[in-house]
Amino acid sequence: MRTPESHHIHASDRWRSKLRHWAVKCSLLIASVGSIATSPVSSPSFASQFQGTPFVLTHETPKVSRTLVISISMGEIESTENDGSLTLEGTARWRPANPSAPGQPWVTARVSSGEWEPRSAAAVLDTPDAPVPLQVMESLHVNCNTGDVCEIPVTVEFEFQDGGIEGTVEMEWSVTSSLHLWNDDELPQGYSVTITERGEDPTP
């Protein structure tokens, strides 16, 4: 049998439970707002692309290396961090001297900016004349000052393992960089990024 006192106690417990529930929700909401308010902002990304000159890998020349330079012009902004990535995209076509010869050669692509271990990707060339895609992504980071032109050297390398099978690999490739600034919600006036192959003049 329920007494008025027991009913009052149960109702009071439910009320305290509701208060605790809303207190927890409010504290989580405040923590979430505080986290958003204190998170560092970043600008939109600035993308730049470079189209590499195609080349051929052979048994005599199984490895080809290219040095690229990413040049960052800071424009009208104080010293800040540039973060982002570089993506290498390649297409390999296997041209066997004897299409009926057994075995499967393969090709490897590598990217290194000097700060971390080289990133790489490999693909088996199992179908003559078929385009085989390769993609490698490398992280980029550099601090620049106002008015400076910062440079990030990047090494791109392709290696052919023929497995004793005669033939050639035709390579087409390109790289794309995407960089943004920390602690700034927009890109400053005059900010730009270019990619060139070492030995070439930057595109105006």
C-alpha positions in Angstrom: 0.0 0.0 0.0 1.4 3.4 -1.1 1.2 6.1 1.5 1.3 9.9 0.7 4.8 10.0 2.2 6.1 7.2 -0.1 4.5 8.9 -3.1 6.1 12.2 -2.2 9.5 10.5 -1.8 9.3 8.8 -5.2 8.2 12.0 -6.9 11.0 13.9 -5.3 13.5 11.2 -6.5 12.2 11.6 -10.1 12.5 15.3 -9.8 16.2 15.1 -8.6 16.9 12.6 -11.4 15.5 15.0 -14.0 17.6 17.9 -12.5 20.8 15.7 -12.7 19.9 14.8 -16.3 19.6 18.4 -17.4 22.7 19.4 -15.4 24.7 16.8 -17.3 23.3 18.0 -20.7 24.1 21.6 -19.9 27.7 20.8 -18.8 28.3 18.8 -22.1 26.9 21.7 -24.1 29.1 24.2 -22.4 32.2 22.0 -22.9 31.3 21.6 -26.5 31.0 25.4 -27.0 34.2 26.0 -25.2 36.0 23.4 -27.4 34.8 25.1 -30.6 35.7 28.5 -29.3 39.3 27.4 -28.5 39.9 25.3 -31.6 42.5 26.9 -33.9 41.0 28.2 -37.2 42.5 27.6 -40.6 42.1 29.3 -43.9 40.7 27.7 -47.1 43.2 25.6 -49.0 45.3 26.9 -51.9 45.7 24.3 -54.6 48.5 24.2 -57.2 49.3 21.6 -59.9 52.3 20.5 -61.9 52.2 18.3 -65.0 55.4 16.3 -65.3 57.0 15.4 -68.6 56.3 11.7 -69.5 59.2 9.3 -69.7 60.0 5.6 -70.3 61.4 3.1 -67.8 63.5 0.2 -69.2 65.7 -2.6 -68.1 68.7 -0.3 -68.7 67.1 2.7 -67.0 64.8 1.2 -64.3 64.7 4.3 -62.1 63.9 7.9 -62.8 64.0 10.7 -60.2 62.7 14.2 -60.3 63.2 17.1 -57.9 60.4 19.5 -57.5 60.2 22.8 -55.5 57.1 24.1 -53.9 57.4 27.9 -53.6 55.1 29.7 -51.1 54.7 33.5 -51.4 53.3 34.7 -48.1 51.9 38.0 -49.2 50.6 40.4 -46.6 50.6 38.3 -43.4 52.8 37.8 -40.4 54.8 34.7 -39.6 52.6 31.6 -39.7 52.4 27.9 -40.3 51.6 26.4 -43.7 50.2 22.9 -43.6 48.8 20.5 -46.2 49.7 17.7 -48.5 51.3 16.8 -51.9 49.6 14.2 -54.0 51.5 12.3 -56.8 49.4 10.7 -59.5 51.0 8.5 -62.1 49.8 6.2 -64.9 51.9 3.3 -66.0 51.5 1.3 -69.3 53.4 -1.9 -69.7 54.8 -2.6 -73.2 56.2 -6.1 -73.2 58.6 -7.2 -75.9 56.9 -10.6 -75.9 53.2 -10.4 -74.6 53.1 -14.2 -74.1 56.2 -14.3 -71.8 55.3 -15.5 -68.3 55.7 -13.3 -65.3 54.4 -9.9 -64.0 56.7 -6.9 -63.6 55.8 -4.1 -61.3 56.5 -0.4 -60.7 56.9 1.7 -57.6 56.3 5.5 -57.0 57.9 7.3 -54.1 57.6 10.9 -52.7 59.8 12.5 -50.1 59.9 16.0 -48.7 62.8 15.3 -46.4 60.9 15.6 -43.1 59.5 12.1 -42.9 60.2 8.7 -44.4 59.4 8.5 -48.1 55.8 7.5 -49.0 55.4 4.9 -51.7 52.9 2.9 -53.7 53.4 -0.1 -55.9 51.4 -1.7 -58.7 51.6 -5.0 -60.7 51.7 -4.6 -64.4 49.7 -7.6 -65.3 48.0 -6.4 -68.5 49.9 -5.2 -71.5 49.0 -1.7 -72.7 46.4 -1.2 -69.9 46.7 2.0 -67.8 47.7 1.3 -64.3 47.1 4.1 -61.7 49.5 5.0 -58.9 48.9 7.5 -56.1 51.1 8.7 -53.3 50.3 11.4 -50.7 53.0 13.2 -48.6 52.3 15.7 -45.7 53.8 19.2 -46.0 54.6 21.7 -43.3 56.7 24.9 -43.2 56.8 28.2 -41.2 57.2 31.4 -43.3 57.6 35.1 -42.4 56.0 38.1 -44.0 57.4 38.9 -47.4 59.3 35.6 -47.6 59.2 33.1 -50.4 59.5 29.7 -48.6 60.6 26.6 -50.6 59.9 22.9 -49.9 62.0 20.6 -52.0 60.2 17.3 -52.9 61.8 14.3 -54.6 59.6 12.1 -56.9 60.9 8.7 -57.9 59.7 5.9 -60.1 61.3 2.4 -60.2 60.6 -0.5 -62.5 61.2 -4.1 -61.5 61.0 -6.1 -64.7 61.5 -9.6 -63.2 63.6 -10.6 -66.1 60.9 -9.9 -68.7 61.9 -7.7 -71.6 59.8 -4.6 -72.2 59.3 -0.9 -71.3 57.0 1.1 -69.0 55.5 4.4 -70.3 54.9 6.8 -67.4 52.7 9.8 -67.2 52.6 11.8 -63.9 51.5 14.9 -62.2 51.5 16.4 -58.7 49.0 18.6 -56.8 49.7 20.5 -53.6 47.0 21.8 -51.2 48.1 24.2 -48.4 46.3 26.2 -45.8 47.3 28.6 -43.0 46.7 28.1 -39.3 45.2 30.8 -37.1 43.7 32.7 -40.1 40.2 32.2 -41.5 41.1 33.5 -45.0 44.1 33.6 -47.3 45.9 36.9 -47.3 46.3 39.2 -50.2 49.2 38.1 -52.4 49.4 34.5 -51.1 50.3 32.0 -53.8 51.9 28.6 -54.2 53.7 27.3 -57.3 55.3 24.0 -58.2 58.3 23.8 -60.5 60.9 21.2 -61.5 64.4 22.2 -60.3 66.2 23.8 -63.1 63.1 25.5 -64.5 62.0 29.1 -63.9 58.7 29.5 -62.0 55.6 30.3 -64.0 54.8 34.0 -63.5 
